[in-house]
């Protein structure tokens, strides 16, 4: 299975997760437990694992024998929890070879630099997202992408 196939699976899975949680508020209040209560990691399907820190701050690990892909590093304060969740599932964070983001909002990309430093993984972003990701507002530690892909 190549990276494109894995990303397509993830997009489809994300749609399922969103639809499954339709009764939950899309953007809960800042004091909502979805934003603060830590949850345990779990296997979603096949080789895709939920390793996010909270219900609202999601992160996914796609595993393969060639190396793992992490989708979304969320906020920097959650990076240690995500690392711990990956280890709880029996995976080594240093086996992460690529970090990608769902989109370039701070709640998806602020932790990219810290995650990259911890794992040694490469990051990839579209040209549009790279501009946001590397801005000090979205990411206090810029230079988090190794490759920029242009949108077609």
C-alpha positions, 0 to 999 in steps of 0.5 A: 500500500503506497502513501496515496492509498493510505491518505485516501483511506484516512480521508474516508475514515475521517469522513466516517468519524465526523459522520459518526459523531454528528450529534457532537458539536463541531466546535465545542466550547473551550471548557468542553471536556472534548478539548481537555479530557485525555483519552486512551489510544485505540485501533480504528481499522486495520493499520490505522490507530487513533493516537490523539490526546483528546476527542477534539484534538485528533491524531492518527497513526498509519502503520506499515513495515516501511515506516509509519505516517502520523496525521496531525500533531495538534498543539505542542502541549499534546505532543508528549501525550501523542508520543505516549499513546503511540508507545502504549500501542506498542509502536516506536515513535522513531519509526514515524517517517512522515508527518502530514496535516489534515489542514493548516490550522494551529490545532493541527500543526502547532506541534509539528516542530516538536513532533519532528524533533522527537521522531526525526520524521519528515513533513510534507505540506501543500504550497498553500498550507506550507505558508500557514504552517511556517508562519509564527502565528500558526507555529512558533517554531517554523521550518517544519516542512521538508517538501511542498506539493503544489495543488493540481 
